[in-house]
Amino acid sequence: MSAISRVWLNSDAYLVCLTHAMSNETEEIMGLCIGESNEESDGYEITISAVMLLRRMDKRKDRVEISVEQLSNASTVAENMAEKTGRPLRIVGWYHSHPHITVWPSHVDLRTQAMYQMMDQTFVGLIFSCFNEIKSNLHQKVEMTCFQSLRGDGADWETPQHHRLDIPVYLKRMPTFDEANLQTLTHLPKILVQEENEAYGMANRSSSAHILTRIHNASAYAQTLCNVTETITSPLLHLLHATHDGRRVVLDRVKQENQKLADRIKELKERIEAN
């Protein structure tokens, strides 16, 4: 297997992953990482510059599943980004959350990671452990790890099939919020609402037609939508306003510098013509 020396995660992509992970306290979420890999003297160096949110097909507390169509669509998105930026971007990994549990990958995670590595040996996995409380000070703790899967020898039934290989991961501070990551972040509420719409429709189809059951389902659905608005949409609007204000300040500064340069050029032209 090709050795991976380190993984760089851009700060804006990290914010998207963390926001997605914090959007659900009871179920795991999942997404794909877009970036590029470069072969160095000590192994492959992977840079994750963008992420793609995925709508969960199977919502469980301890695992997530996605469709083949979503994987195919993710590859198309990465190809379009590569063509637009002129960089060799591709799907380099996946991420998912561990709400209220440890950051270390489970046997299901290791098996899923091993399946991805069969297609790409440099494929990596990220896990975000959130909603964990430190008992000494009651503060919330968020942890992140990067890993690959190594196959065990399988000599006996007690030997695990796959083992965890920890990959060093570092955050790379970005001066601005990339446009692709900003658009991905704005799509998060839409994806969450789509998931809840599907769950609500499935609950109504599978449950009885009793009025109390339908009232319960509708109340749970409304509560979830309110939670999305409170925890995701509202903070996102504040972020977009702050981003807009920051870019407007930068734009005004650039306009002032352009005007100074234009005045300076005009002055130099007048001096040349006078001589």
N, C-alpha and C positions, 0 to 999 in steps of 0.2 A: 504494500500500500504506500502511496506517495505521502511523504512526511509533510506536515503543515507546521511551520515554525511559529506563526502568529496570525491573529485576526484583528483587523482594525475595523471598528464600528463607528461610522460618522455620527456626531452628536445629534443631528436632526433625525436621522434614521432611528437612533436609540430612543428619542422622544416619542416617535410614532409607535415603536414596539411597546414602550412602557405604558403609553396611554391606552393602547389596545389591551394590554394585559390587565390594567386596572379597571377596564370596563365591565368585568364580570367577576364577582367574588365567589361564585359557587361552581362555575364550570370553566374548563380550560378553553383557551382560544388559540388560534394558529394563524401563521402567515409565512410567506416566503421571502428570502433575502436575495436582493439583486446587487451584483457587484462584479469585481474582476479579480483574477488571481495572477500573481507573478512569481516565477520561479527564481528563488534566490540561492545563495551558496549553502544556506542552512536549511533549505526546504521552501515550500510554497508559502507565500504571504498573500493573504486574502483581505480585500478591502470591501466592506459592505457599505454601499452608498445610498441604497434605497430599499424599501420593503413593499410588499404587496399584501394587502389584507385579504383573507379568504373567508368566505361564508361557510360556516360549519354545516356539514351534511348529517353528522351524528353528534348530538350535544350530550356529553356525559361529564361527570365530575372528574373522572380519572383518565380520559383519553379524548382525542379529537380525530375526525376523519374528513377527508376531502375527496372530491370526485376527480376522475381522470380528465374531465373537460376543464376543470379549474387549473390543473397542472399544465395542460396544453395552452390554455389562455395566458398563463403566467409566462411561459416561454415566448409567446408572441409579444407580450408587453415588454419583456427584456430585449427582444430583438429590435423593437421599435425605438426603445430608449437608446440602444447602441447606435442605431442609424442616425438618430437625432443628435447625439452627443459626440459621435465619432470615436467612442471608446469601446473596448471589447467587453461590454456588459453581458451578463448571463445570470441564470439562477445559480447561486453559490451555496445556498443553505436554507434552513427553515427555522422558525422559532415558535415556541408555544409557552403557555403560562402554567404555573403550579400554584394555584390559590390555596393558602393555608397549609401548604406542605413544603417539605424540604426542596432545595434547588436541584438536588441530584436526580439524574434520569432514572426512570423506572425500567423494568425489564421490557415493558411495551415500548417505551421510548427508544431503548437500545435496539430492539428488533426493527422498529420503523427506520431508525437511522441506518442500520445495516442494509436495509432494502434500498434506501437512497444511494448509499455508497456503491452498490452494485452497478448503478448507472453512471456515477461520478465519484472517483476515489477521493477527491478533495472536497466533497460535500460536507458541510458542518451543520451542527445543531446548536441553537441557543435556547436556554430556558430562563424564564423570568419568574422567580419566586416572590410572591407578593401577598399582602394581607396577613403578614406574620407579625405578631406583637412581641416586643422584648419585655419580659416580665419585670425586670428590674426598674424600668422607667416608663413602661407602657407606650413606648414609641413604636411606630410602624417601621418594619425593616423590609427592604427590597434587595434581593440578591440576583445576580446574573452569572451564568456559567456557559462555557462553550465546550463542546465535546464531539468526539467521534466514537464509533463502535468497533471493538476488536472481537473477533470470533474466538471463543474458547476452544479447548481441545476436545470437550465432550466425552472425556474418558468414562464418566459415570453419570448417573442421573442427578447427583447432587451438584455437579459442576455447572455453573451458569453457561448458557450458550454464547452470550456476548458480555464483554467487559467494557467499562467506560475508559476512554482515553481523553484526559483533560487537555484542552487547547488554550494557550494563553490568548486572552482577548483584551484589547485596549480601546478606550474611547478616543476618537479624534475630534477635537474641537473645531467646528466649522464657523467661519465668520458670518454666514447668512444661512437662512432656512431655504434649502433647495426647493425649487418650484414643484418638482415631482413629489417630494415628501409632503409638501404643504397640501397638494391636491389629494394625496392619499389620506392625510389626516382629516380633511373635510369630508371624505367619503365614509368615514367610520360610522357616524350616526345612521347613515342610510343602510349600511350593511347590517347593523344591529337591529334596526327596525324590520328589515327583510327577514331576518332570522326569527324575530318574534311573530311576525305575520304568519310565517309558515308553521310555527309551533302552535299558534292560536287556532289556525285552520285545522291542523291535525287533531288538536284536542277536541274541537267541536265535532269532527267527523267520527272520532273513535269513542267519544263518551255518549252517555244517554241524552235524550232530548228533554230531560227534566229541567224545569225552569230554574231551580236552584243551582243545578250544575252549570247551566249556561251563564247565570249571574256570577258564579264563582270564577269561571273562565274569563269572562269579560272584565271582572275586577282585577284579576291577576295580570291580564294583558294591559289594562290601563295603568296599573302600578308600575309595570316594567317600562312602559313608554315614558312615564313621568321620571323614572330613575335615569333613563337615557338622556332626557332633557336636562336634568339637574347635574349629572356627573360628567357628561360628555359635551352636549351641545352648548350649554351656557359657558363653560370654561373655554371651549373652542372659539366662541364668538369673541371673548375677551382677548384671546391670543391673536385672532385675525385682526382685531382693531389695533392691538399693539404693534403687530407686524406692519399694518398699513401706515400707522403713524411714523414708525421708524423709517420705512422706505420713503415716505413723503419728506422727512427731514433730510435724508440722504439726497433725494432728487433735487430739493431746493438748494442744497449745498453745491451739487454738481452744476446746476443752472447758474449759480453765482460765479463759480470758477470759469464756466464757459464764457460768461459775459466779460469777466476780467481779461480772459485770453483774447476775446474778440476786440475789446478796446485796445489791448496792447498791440495786436496785429495791425489794427487801423492806424495807431500812432506810428508804428514803424514804417508802414507804407507811406504815410504823409511825409516822414523824414526823408525817405528814399526819393520820393518825387521832388521834394524841395531841393535836394542836392543834385 
